[in-house]
Amino acid sequence: MKPQIRARRPLDDRPRRGRRRRGAQHGHFCLRIEPFDEAAIVAHLKAHRVALGKITTRFGAEGNGVSIYLTDPEGNQVELKGPSDGKGPPASS
């Protein structure tokens, strides 16, 4: 059985500024993927014609790690996050 999450209402109640895309209920949500096989994930998503954002290392709740952004059919931004290094944010230059 595959776990599923369904949101029938906004996942948070923080006020938002500006206009949102229709159907978008929040900034984005993140799914931690483990094991994170970047090449296999990208190949699978591309085979299903999913448009991907820039794939790069980003700082998140658990540290720095590779993430892939995409938009689901309802307009929600989804982050697929790989393992994090547990360190703080990169130093600003």
PyMOL commands that set and color helices and strands:
alter all, ss='L'
color gray80, all
select helices_A, chain A and resi 38-47
alter helices_A, ss='H'
color red, helices_A
select strands_A, chain A and resi 29-32+56-60+63-71+77-81
alter strands_A, ss='S'
color yellow, strands_A
deselect
rebuild
show_as cartoon
